[in-house]
């Protein structure tokens, strides 16, 4: 089941979540520093991770 969200914003970036130590991250442009952002997962994870 997919949910639909409507978000007012300035710019959209498509990216991939990558491993980062014991966590994961998404890289955004340096010019976004200090900005408020929202992250929406649009697919099921391809890796199974033990928490």
N, C-alpha and C positions, 0 to 999 in steps of 0.2 A: 504494500500500500504506500502510495506517495502522498505527501502533504504538500500543499501549495502555500507559499508565504509571499507577502508583498512587503518590500522594504524600500523606503525612500533612501536614495544614496547618490553619490557623486561619480562612482566608477566601479566597474565589475572586473574581477580578475579570476580567470580559470587557472587552477593549479592542482598539484598533487601533494598529498601529505607524505612527508618523508621521515624516516627514523631520526631521532635526535636523543642520544643517551637512553634514559628510561622512559622517554616520551616520544612525541612526534611534533613536527612543525610544518607550517606553510610559509614559504618565503614571499614577501611582498616588497614592492619598490621602496627604496630608502626614503623617497619623498613622502611616504605615508607615515613616517615617524611622528608620534604624538597625536595621530588621528584616532578616532573611535572606529572600530571595525566590528563586523559580525561574520562568523564563519558558519556556512550551511553545508552539511554533508549531503551530497547528491547521489551517492551510490553506496552499496555495501562494501565494507573493507575486504580487500583481497587476501590479507594476512590475518592469521589467528594469533593473538598475543595474550599470554597469561598475565593477569593483573595481580 
